[in-house]
Amino acid sequence: MMAVMPFIAKAQDQTSPVSPSVRLFQGPADYKTWSIGINGGVLAPAVPTGGSNDFTKWKGSFGYGGYVKYQILHFLALRADYVGGKLQGDNSKNLGNGAAPNRAYSSFETKLNWSASLNAVFNITTVNWLFRKNFVLLYGSVGGGLAGYKPTLTPKGGGPSFDYTKDAIKELIIPVGAGLKFRLSEFINLDLGYTMYYTDGDNLDGYYRGPNKDKYSYGYAGLEFAFGKKGQPQLQWHNPAAATYDELEAQKNTLRVALEAANQNNARLTADVDKLTKDSDGDGVSDYFDKCPGTAANVKVDGSGCPLPEPVIEKKEEKVVITEEDTRIVKEAIQNLEFEFAKASIKPSSFAALDRVADLLKRKNLNLKLAGHTDNVGSKSRNLALSRERAESVKQYLVSKGVNASKIEAVGYGMSQPIASNKTAAGRQKNRRVEFTIF
């Protein structure tokens, strides 16, 4: 990794000056996020970490593939890959002790009908403090999927070849890869990569020999085509660190020019700035506005620089009694609480019950805990965010009705605490809830 970094740093696009119009990252809407890729290369029944499976010598064969990718963030994407081709090997290479291998088969050829996988792709060198636009990036990938293949074996001694199975084999695969990508234009990238595929079986070469599972690899070169409006940059090339630095520099330059122009028009500006910013007693209020100069250190002051009165804290012990009627009001609010589909917006039909809860909290000075929950439909992170947003939405509504915000705690638990099975619509309905606890 360390050896690659200097090469990448030198390969950046050094022709892009700092622009005062640079904006901080506003989300993926301003960027090209969808792309497809096509590639060709070499398939081999071997990986650097595990030799050549159950035959002593592997042969490289032509492979082909393609993918569809969605860039979620500048450093993270989801990619659906397809690879096809064939794998070959034989026992023509002697063993490590110099002896010829004593195997029942002389060679194999496996037709890789297809392999499909979903991968997370991590752009490792997107963040670069030296250059705003990258020309080349290093990426890594890992995922999971399924491969369909059919091995053909040739017996030792030159007998006729035969199929290992009548039907094609389907096995789970774990692809792990890395690559370099070069930006050729606004829409096209050159993609050079290498992926190792770990299968969940020892039948890739049609021969079972020991507990080790078979593996294969695919080294490829291809083109990636980005989709989006003309003029939009590709999100995967976005450099948030340099863009942030450029934005701050642009703001500093704009302010510097404005200050210089003001100084040229009015020589008294510097004296006025000193007058407005000087704070002799260090209380955070400038001398110009300070009505109480000479305040002692560490004394809290108001906006005019005068010491704040010491607060008088009266401790009142209140005995909170929660009645059956209070419990009924809260239960009714829970039963009537409804949100817009997949949103945190409360339906108007729920307002009346919530108003009664707000009146109860104010009248008896009660505390309330709101716990948001969801079913398991959708991603874990989105469900957690939605549960928090719904609990917070209820809190904001009650605060808008005059309830003290410090009396309400809103938390979200996502799909982690189901009260019914998520396998049925009725169970999922029960799991989509906001629980009220008064105390």
N, C-alpha and C positions, 0 to 999 in steps of 0.2 A: 504493500500500500504506500509506504513512504517513498519508494522508488518511483512510483507513478505520479505522485503529486507535483514534483517540479516540472515534469513534462506538460502536465495539464495547465499549470500556472503560466508557462511560456506560450501555450497555444491559445490563450484568450484573445478575443477581438480587441485590439488596442486602438481602434480608430473611432471609438464612441466617446465623445466628450461629455462632461457633466452638463446636463440640461436643466435649466431652472424650472422646466415644466414637469419634472419627475414627480410622480405621485407614489405615496406609500401603497402597499398591497391592499386592494379593496375586495379581494375575493376572486374566484375563478371566472366570473362573468366577463371580464375584460380580456380573457386569454383563450387561445385554442387549447381545448382539453381532450378532444377525441382524435384518435389516429389509428391507422391500419398499417401493417407491415407485411412485406413478403420477403422471403429469404431462401437461399440454397446453400448447401455446404456438404460436410462429411459426417456420416453416421458411423459410429464404431462401437462394437460390443465390449467396451473397456472404459474405465475412468482412471484418472491419476491416483485415486485413493484406494483402488481395489483390484488392479490387475485386469486380466482378460477373461473373467468368468471361468467356465469349465473347460475351455480349449486353450492350448498353449500359445497360439498366435492369432491375433485379430487382423482383420482387413478393413480398410476404409471403403465406404460405399456412398454413393450420392444420396443426399437427403434433401427434403424440401419442407417448407413450412410457411406459416402466416399467423398473424395475431390481430386482435382488436384491443385497443388500450384506452382507458379513461384516466386522465391525470387528476387526482384528487387535490393534491397540494404540490408545491414546486419540487418537493423531495419524495413524494409517494404517489404511486399509480397502481391500478388494478389492470391486469393483462390476461386475456383469454388466448391461449396458444394452441396451435395445431401443428403436428409434425408427422411426416410420412417418409417411407423409403424402405431400405432393407439393411440387414446386418449380416456379416459374414465372418467366419473364422475356421481354423483348422488346427491339427495337432502336428504340424510340420516342424515346430520349434522344440528342441530338446529341453528337458527339465534342468533345473539349476545345478544338479550334480553331473550333467552331461549325458544322462541316459535318455533314450527315446521314450516318450510317454506310452504306457500300456493302456490304451483306451479302446472301447468297443467301436468308436466312430472316428472317421478320419476328418470329417468337416461338417459344417452346418451352414444353412442359409435361412434366415428368418425374415419373412416379409412383415414389415411394420405397417400394417394397414392404416393405422391412425394412432395418434396419441393426443388427448385433449386435456388441458390443465388450466387452472385458474391460479395466477401468481401475483404476489405483492412485489412491486419493483421499487427499489430504493435508490434515488440519485445521490451518490456519495459526495460528489464534488460540486454540487449546485451552489453552495454558499462560498463566495470568494470575495475577500475584502479589497482586492487589488483592481479588479475589472468588473464593470457592470454587466457586460454581455459575454457569456461563455461561448466558446467555439467548440469545445469538446467536454464531455462529461463521462465519468465512470459510474456504472450502476451495478447493483447486485439484485438477485431475485430469488424467491423461494415460494413454493406453492404445493399443490396437490392435484391429482387428476386420475385419469384412467387410460390405459393403452390396450389396443387390440392387435395381436400378432399371431403368426402361424409359422412354426419352425419346420424345416425340412432337413433330414439327416442323411449322411452318406456313410454306410458301414465301412469299417476297416477292411482293406483287401479289395476294394473297388466294386462292391456289390451295388445294386440299383438303389437310388435314393428313395426315401419314403417320408411321408408326412408324419410328424410327431403325434398330431391329433387330427381327427376328422374336421372338427370345427375350430375356428379361431379362438385363441385364449384371450381372456380379459383379465388384467391385473391392475391393482392400484399402483400409482407411481408418485414419487416425491422428486420434483425437479429443483435443482439448486444451480444457479448460474451467475455469470458476471459478464460484463461487456463494456465496450467503448462506443460512444455515439458522437458523430460529428454533424454539426449544423451546416448543411449545404445551402439552404435558402429559407425563406419564410415558411415554406410548406414541406420541404423535403429534408430528411436526415439520413446519413449513412450509418448503418447499425452493424457492428462487428461483435459477435458474442459467442459464448461457450456455455453449454448447459449439461450437467450430469443428471441422469435419471436413475433413481434407485427404485427397483421394482419390489413388489411384495411377494415374490416367488422365485424359485430356482429353475424356471422352465423357459427362459428367454432363448436359450440356445438348444432346447429340446433334450437336455441331458441333466439329470439330477446327480449332483456329486457334493455331498456334505451339506452342512447347515447354512453356508453362506448364500445369500440371495444374489441374483444376477443384476447387472447394471449395464447401462449404455450411455453414450454421450453424443452430443451434436454440436459441432463447431460450424458457424455460419457467417455469411455476409449478406446483407440485404438493404432494402430501402424502406423508410418509414414516411408515410404521407399524413400530414396533419390537416384536420378539417376545421374551418372557422372563417370568419370574415377577413377579407383582405386588410392588412394593416395591423391585425391583432397578433401579438407575439405568442409563441408557444409557452404554456405555463411551465413545462419542464425545464426551460432555459432561464426562468425568472430567478434573479439573484437578490433575495430579500435583504441581505446584509448590505450589499453595495447600493441598492436602491434607497435604503434608509439613510445611508451616509450621504448619497447625492442629494436627497431631499433636505437634509439638515444643512448641507453646504449651500444649496440654492437659497434657502431661507436666510442664512447668514449673509450671503452676498447681497441679497435684496435689501436687508436691513442696513448693511454697511453703506450701500449707495444712497439710501434715503437719509442716513445720518450725515453723510458728507455733503449732500445737497443742502440740507437744512443748515449746516454749519456755514456754508458759503453765503447763504441768504441772511443769516442772523448770527452775528458773532457772539451774542449773549446766550445762545442755546446751551453751550457747555456749562456756563455758570448756573443757568436755570436747572439743568439736570442735576448738578451737584447739590443745589439748594433743595430740590425735591427728594433726593435720595439719601442725604446725610442723616444719620441716626446716632446722635452723640451718646445717648444713654443705652443704646442697644436693646430697646424694648420692641423693635419691629415696626415702629411708627416713625416716619421721617420727622425731622425737626420742624419742617414747614407746617405739618398738620398736628404736631404734638402739643396738646394743651397742658400737659403736666410734664415738663422737662425734668431731667434729673432723677427719673424713676430708678429705684434700686434694682440691682441685677436679679433675674429670675422671678420678678414679680409679674403676674399676669395682668395685662392691660386691655382696655377696650379700644375701639377704633380711633378714639381721640388721644390715646396714649396715657389715659388715667387708670390707676389701679382699679381692678374689679373688686367689688365687695366680697368678703368671705361668705360663701354659701352656708346657710343654716340648714342643717339636715335634721329633720324630725323623723324619728323612727315611729312608725305606727304599726302596731300588730293587729292585723285584721284576720278574723276567723272566717274562712271561706266555706260556705255550706252549699253543696251542689244537690239540688232536689231532683225528684223524678221528673218534674216539669222541665227543668233545665236539660236533663238527659233526653227527653222527648224532642225538644226543640233542635238539639244537635243531631239526633238520629233522623229527624225529618229533613234536615238540610243535606245530610249525606245521601238519603234516598232520592232527593230531587235534583242533586247536582249533576248537570250534564254539560259537556263541552262540545264545541264544533269538532267534526271528524279530523283526527290527527293534528289538532291544534290545541292551544291553551286558552282559547276564547270561550268564556262562559256563556251558555245560552240564556237568553232573557227569562226563560221559564224558571230558572233557578234563583232569580234575584229575591223573590219574596221570602223564601226560606232562609237565605243568607242574611237578609235584613233583620230577621228575628234573632239570628245568632249574634249579629253586630250589636243589637240592642241589649242582649243578655250579657255580652262581654263588657259593655260600657256600664251597665247598671250594677253589676256585681263585681266589677274590676277583676274578672277572671283571666287566666292565661290559657292560651290555645296552641296546640301543636298540630300542624297540618302535615300529613305524610302522603305523598303521591306515589301511586303504583301503576304499572302497566302490565299487559299480557306479553307474550314472547314473540309477537309479530314484529318484524323489523330488527334492526341492529341493536346490540346491547347499549352502545353509546348513545344512539338516538333515543331509545326508550328511557334511558337515565335522564337525558336532558329534558325530554317531554314531561316526565313525572315531576321534575323540579319546576319546570315552567308552569304546570297546572297548579301545583301547590302555591307557587308564588303569585299566580293570577288570583287565586282565592284570597290570599293575604292582602294583595293590593286592593281588592274590592272591599274587604272589611275595613281597611285603613281609610278608604275613600268615604266610608260611612261614619268616620269619627273614632274608630278603635285605635288605641295606642299601638303603634307598630312594634314597640319593644315587648308587648305582651303576646306577640304571635311569632312562632317559629315555623318556618316552611322548609321542608326537606323532601328530597326525592329518592326513591329506592329502585326505580326502574322495574325490571322483571324479576328481581331477586327474592321477593317475598310473596309468592302466589298463595291465594287462599282456596283455589280450586284448580282443577286440571286445565291446562292450556290446550288439550287435545280436542275440546268441544267448544262450540260457539258460546254456549251458556257459561262454561267455565272461564273462557276468556273475557266475557262480559263482566263476570264477578271480579276478575283480577284488575280490570281497568277502573280504578277507584281513587278517591282521596279520603283518608281517614281523619276524623276530628277527635282530638283528645283534650278535654277541658280540665283544668286543675287550678 
